[in-house]
Amino acid sequence: MIFSRGGFWQKLLAAIALFGISLAPAVAAGPASVEPAEISARPITQFRIGDDEKQFGPLEFVGGLEMTSPTRDFGALSALRFLKPGSDFIGVADTGFWFFGTLVHDAEKRPSGIQNFRMQQMVDAAGQPIDEKWAVDAEGLAVKDGIATVGFERDHRIAEFKIDPDDMKAPFRQLDFLIPAWELRRNRGFETVTRANPNGQHAGGLVVVSEKSLDKTGNIFAAIIEGPRKGVFTVKRNGDFDITDGAFLPDGDLLLLERSFSMAGGVKMRLRRIYGESVEKGAVADGPVLLEADMGYQIDNMEALDVWTRDDGALIVSLMSDDNHSILQRNLYLEFVLHED
């Protein structure tokens, strides 16, 4: 659904996105079986609505998908990581679900569909589904060597799971996130969980960034929680944008996805490139804005980001939205080439 700029429905959509209101019915208790879902994917060929322009600063729009499904649990997609570049993926929904699938591209390398999509509810140590959203509000995700590391808010924690698309079990351990727990706001916790450049100063260690847990100077709490230079740092808050995901680029810089809301302008999204050398214990990390888009573009409540290299060497930025199970919002997948020159 496309909303007119400044209209009532646009503002209502934006308010839902900002506050994370879920309109989905509660999930009934029962076995946490893997639930296949048929995904209908409508191609998006224009990023700016009504305009065929492809280049937006250093980002070139490749294409996108608007995804729908009759499966009632589909939606609320809050983090995405590719297990195979541009193909098989894993993700978490903030309603307490895992999701898996395969992204398909056409002959022109544009995203064309989603195959083999399935979901599974998160479970406790006894293997029973967890129905309380506050306990499984999954927002951030990193993957490495068959391990999924997930950031949760409300009940703030960083937990590790063994990846098994046919049977995701309870976490096998939790990690120390270093930031004092009292500094994390209830619904503004760990939206970004990502791994630093393996050849950089943090040797591939985990980095976590909160959505909007602010220090006394108004900057956003973050931490390097693994590697040789562990410690707490902050990210400079730039304007009224909050952080919803992030991933490290090959050169060591950190690409952050950000979201903003106002009654006048509705929902906006932004990509900001944080200088890698500023991601350090005690530092205030900052960097330039690469892209900003409002409701005049094909965006929604953009929450998920991943970076991968295409078979022709192009550096790809993938984004996904969280529809909050609202009829006023959409599940979108967007793809861009990031031109490093």
Legacy VTK file of the C-alpha trace (Angstrom):
# vtk DataFile Version 3.0
C-alpha trace
ASCII
DATASET POLYDATA
POINTS 341 float
0.000 0.000 0.000
1.308 3.459 -0.902
0.300 6.447 1.207
0.058 10.065 0.135
2.686 12.263 1.698
1.369 14.042 4.780
-1.877 12.049 4.852
-3.614 10.585 7.889
-2.822 6.987 6.970
0.845 7.792 6.447
1.040 9.238 9.958
-0.816 6.320 11.466
1.530 3.902 9.703
4.505 5.842 10.992
3.216 5.841 14.558
2.763 2.082 14.450
6.287 1.644 13.095
7.779 3.928 15.740
6.165 2.302 18.750
6.283 -1.286 17.507
2.559 -1.926 17.939
1.648 -5.464 16.861
-1.851 -6.085 15.566
-1.332 -9.847 15.282
-3.367 -12.204 17.477
-1.540 -14.074 20.210
0.052 -17.324 19.093
-1.561 -20.393 20.619
0.664 -22.660 22.704
1.737 -25.921 21.086
4.713 -27.687 19.522
7.259 -25.359 17.898
7.037 -27.024 14.514
8.596 -25.619 11.350
5.863 -23.783 9.458
6.284 -23.496 5.654
4.902 -20.280 4.165
4.041 -19.469 0.599
5.427 -16.024 -0.226
3.983 -13.884 -3.013
6.557 -11.327 -4.120
5.631 -8.306 -6.244
8.698 -6.760 -7.930
9.621 -3.171 -7.056
11.364 -1.502 -9.979
11.466 2.116 -8.705
12.963 3.212 -5.400
11.656 6.765 -5.685
7.942 6.473 -6.405
7.118 7.556 -9.971
10.790 8.002 -10.943
13.071 5.579 -12.814
16.256 7.068 -11.334
18.636 4.350 -10.126
21.535 6.264 -8.569
21.190 7.728 -5.074
24.587 9.032 -4.015
26.939 6.035 -3.817
23.995 3.607 -3.814
22.528 2.178 -7.022
19.055 0.671 -6.723
18.926 -2.879 -8.091
15.341 -3.810 -7.282
13.048 -4.970 -4.544
10.096 -7.087 -3.528
6.839 -6.481 -1.686
6.161 -9.739 0.145
2.811 -11.109 1.298
1.704 -14.477 2.654
-1.527 -16.074 3.878
0.438 -17.551 6.810
-0.670 -15.625 9.883
2.740 -15.657 11.598
4.502 -14.109 8.586
5.738 -10.576 9.257
7.492 -8.547 11.972
10.820 -9.354 10.264
13.451 -7.502 12.270
16.878 -8.917 11.285
18.316 -10.769 8.281
21.661 -12.441 7.509
22.639 -14.380 4.403
24.039 -17.879 4.930
24.984 -17.936 1.233
25.607 -14.554 -0.435
22.351 -13.275 -1.944
20.665 -16.676 -1.638
19.915 -18.704 1.526
19.120 -16.558 4.563
18.219 -16.714 8.246
16.347 -14.081 10.221
14.457 -13.281 13.397
11.057 -11.699 13.901
10.395 -9.587 16.970
7.352 -11.751 17.724
9.725 -14.552 18.713
10.140 -16.479 15.458
13.023 -17.708 13.367
12.668 -17.536 9.606
14.614 -19.148 6.775
14.348 -18.950 3.010
16.078 -18.487 -0.317
16.189 -15.246 -2.288
15.928 -15.719 -6.059
17.341 -13.348 -8.710
16.475 -13.062 -12.400
18.865 -13.019 -15.357
19.473 -9.274 -14.805
20.534 -9.937 -11.173
17.383 -8.300 -9.798
15.544 -9.898 -6.846
12.583 -11.824 -8.263
11.149 -14.031 -5.510
11.419 -15.920 -2.232
11.484 -19.722 -2.128
11.425 -22.352 0.615
10.341 -19.855 3.283
9.571 -21.293 6.708
9.230 -20.095 10.294
9.665 -21.632 13.732
8.704 -20.203 17.099
11.515 -19.723 19.621
11.522 -22.245 22.452
12.659 -22.547 26.057
15.099 -25.094 27.490
12.311 -27.686 27.626
11.559 -27.205 23.928
8.262 -25.424 24.572
7.266 -22.363 22.488
7.663 -19.006 24.233
4.506 -16.910 23.821
5.434 -13.857 25.912
6.687 -11.180 23.487
8.740 -9.423 26.172
10.821 -12.601 26.523
11.534 -13.088 22.794
11.634 -9.568 21.332
14.442 -10.471 18.915
15.910 -7.474 17.085
19.548 -8.093 16.063
21.359 -11.042 14.485
24.877 -12.131 13.531
25.966 -15.492 12.102
29.301 -17.315 11.999
30.366 -20.950 11.778
26.864 -22.336 12.285
26.116 -20.098 15.281
23.400 -17.416 15.388
23.958 -14.610 17.892
20.727 -12.755 18.688
20.114 -9.453 20.442
16.901 -9.174 22.473
15.322 -6.066 23.954
12.846 -5.641 26.832
14.550 -8.627 28.524
17.932 -7.323 27.367
20.414 -10.042 26.459
22.745 -11.411 23.764
22.260 -15.159 23.254
23.865 -17.782 21.014
22.039 -20.590 19.185
23.183 -23.476 17.002
21.691 -23.028 13.527
19.464 -25.905 12.464
16.752 -24.785 10.010
14.753 -27.936 10.795
14.877 -27.646 14.591
16.055 -24.434 16.269
16.549 -25.110 19.961
17.024 -22.885 23.018
20.250 -20.865 23.316
23.314 -22.675 24.606
24.814 -19.583 26.255
24.458 -15.869 26.881
27.199 -13.272 26.394
28.226 -10.353 28.571
27.178 -7.215 26.684
29.337 -4.925 28.921
26.896 -1.983 28.892
25.344 -1.499 32.357
21.848 -3.025 32.189
20.255 0.050 33.781
21.428 2.127 30.816
19.289 0.108 28.358
15.795 1.473 27.738
12.951 -1.068 27.791
12.052 -0.947 24.090
15.274 0.649 22.824
17.796 -2.152 23.297
20.077 -4.150 20.994
18.940 -3.632 17.404
22.379 -4.291 15.908
24.477 -7.412 16.432
27.296 -7.744 13.904
30.854 -8.953 13.513
33.791 -6.638 12.895
36.209 -7.088 10.010
38.208 -10.284 10.734
41.417 -8.555 9.599
40.791 -5.348 11.537
41.560 -4.116 15.037
38.705 -6.142 16.577
39.626 -9.423 14.838
36.060 -10.282 13.861
34.672 -9.735 17.363
31.006 -9.061 18.046
29.806 -5.460 18.118
26.381 -4.508 19.499
24.576 -1.192 19.121
21.369 -0.156 20.878
18.458 1.513 19.144
18.101 4.527 21.420
19.662 3.937 24.824
21.388 7.262 25.357
24.249 8.350 27.580
24.293 11.658 29.446
25.472 13.519 26.343
22.698 12.108 24.147
24.767 9.551 22.241
23.776 5.915 21.666
25.264 3.111 23.760
27.225 0.395 21.937
29.964 -2.094 22.778
32.653 -4.357 21.355
31.874 -7.523 23.332
34.462 -9.878 21.792
37.984 -9.573 20.484
41.242 -8.105 21.794
39.896 -4.575 22.413
36.585 -5.113 24.190
34.803 -2.142 25.681
31.864 0.249 25.656
31.635 3.095 23.144
28.845 5.296 21.813
27.523 6.251 18.394
26.908 9.938 17.742
23.160 10.519 17.491
22.608 12.496 14.320
19.250 14.296 14.252
16.140 12.401 15.311
17.156 9.048 13.798
17.381 5.820 15.823
19.433 2.745 14.878
17.675 -0.400 13.610
20.519 -2.579 12.240
24.098 -2.576 11.026
26.837 -4.543 9.284
30.545 -4.048 8.739
31.831 -3.284 5.250
34.926 -4.994 3.790
37.091 -1.928 4.516
36.190 -2.026 8.229
33.618 0.782 8.282
30.262 0.110 9.969
27.118 0.656 7.875
24.118 1.565 10.049
20.436 1.503 9.104
18.465 4.213 10.899
14.807 5.206 11.206
13.007 8.425 12.110
9.422 9.475 12.735
7.606 12.794 12.976
3.944 13.733 12.653
4.853 16.142 9.858
7.004 13.822 7.776
5.997 10.290 8.754
8.594 7.507 8.625
12.063 8.027 7.162
15.054 5.740 6.717
18.732 6.501 6.492
22.031 4.715 5.846
25.079 6.091 7.660
28.684 4.959 7.229
30.521 4.968 10.552
34.301 5.250 10.290
35.833 1.961 11.398
38.642 3.652 13.333
36.031 5.415 15.506
34.580 2.079 16.689
36.787 1.931 19.786
36.413 1.616 23.538
35.541 5.009 25.019
35.134 6.679 21.616
32.160 8.453 20.031
31.748 6.774 16.634
30.477 8.872 13.737
30.449 9.149 9.967
28.621 10.510 6.907
25.066 9.877 5.715
24.982 7.915 2.436
21.233 7.832 1.799
18.063 9.305 3.275
14.527 8.503 2.115
11.005 9.441 3.182
7.542 8.194 2.246
8.061 9.452 -1.297
10.232 6.352 -1.713
9.470 2.640 -1.512
10.208 2.300 2.190
8.379 1.197 5.305
9.555 0.455 8.837
13.063 -0.541 7.694
14.664 -2.744 10.358
16.986 -5.330 8.764
20.267 -4.905 6.890
22.970 -7.165 5.494
26.004 -6.622 3.254
27.323 -9.252 0.822
29.396 -9.575 -2.344
27.693 -10.566 -5.608
29.268 -13.090 -7.988
30.417 -10.244 -10.246
32.246 -8.548 -7.351
29.600 -5.871 -6.641
29.109 -4.955 -2.974
25.391 -5.362 -2.198
23.356 -3.779 0.605
20.108 -5.609 1.409
17.314 -4.055 3.492
14.107 -5.537 4.879
11.123 -3.971 6.660
9.085 -4.978 9.709
5.329 -4.619 9.093
4.371 -5.061 12.782
1.583 -7.376 11.526
-0.343 -4.282 10.503
-2.603 -4.009 7.442
-1.257 -0.471 7.058
2.348 -1.593 6.538
4.327 -3.743 4.132
7.060 -6.372 4.215
9.679 -5.058 1.782
13.015 -6.330 0.543
15.293 -3.750 -1.156
18.680 -4.232 -2.812
21.389 -1.701 -3.699
24.922 -1.756 -5.085
27.265 0.288 -2.883
29.864 1.928 -5.153
33.019 2.326 -3.098
34.511 4.971 -5.390
LINES 1 342
341 0 1 2 3 4 5 6 7 8 9 10 11 12 13 14 15 16 17 18 19 20 21 22 23 24 25 26 27 28 29 30 31 32 33 34 35 36 37 38 39 40 41 42 43 44 45 46 47 48 49 50 51 52 53 54 55 56 57 58 59 60 61 62 63 64 65 66 67 68 69 70 71 72 73 74 75 76 77 78 79 80 81 82 83 84 85 86 87 88 89 90 91 92 93 94 95 96 97 98 99 100 101 102 103 104 105 106 107 108 109 110 111 112 113 114 115 116 117 118 119 120 121 122 123 124 125 126 127 128 129 130 131 132 133 134 135 136 137 138 139 140 141 142 143 144 145 146 147 148 149 150 151 152 153 154 155 156 157 158 159 160 161 162 163 164 165 166 167 168 169 170 171 172 173 174 175 176 177 178 179 180 181 182 183 184 185 186 187 188 189 190 191 192 193 194 195 196 197 198 199 200 201 202 203 204 205 206 207 208 209 210 211 212 213 214 215 216 217 218 219 220 221 222 223 224 225 226 227 228 229 230 231 232 233 234 235 236 237 238 239 240 241 242 243 244 245 246 247 248 249 250 251 252 253 254 255 256 257 258 259 260 261 262 263 264 265 266 267 268 269 270 271 272 273 274 275 276 277 278 279 280 281 282 283 284 285 286 287 288 289 290 291 292 293 294 295 296 297 298 299 300 301 302 303 304 305 306 307 308 309 310 311 312 313 314 315 316 317 318 319 320 321 322 323 324 325 326 327 328 329 330 331 332 333 334 335 336 337 338 339 340
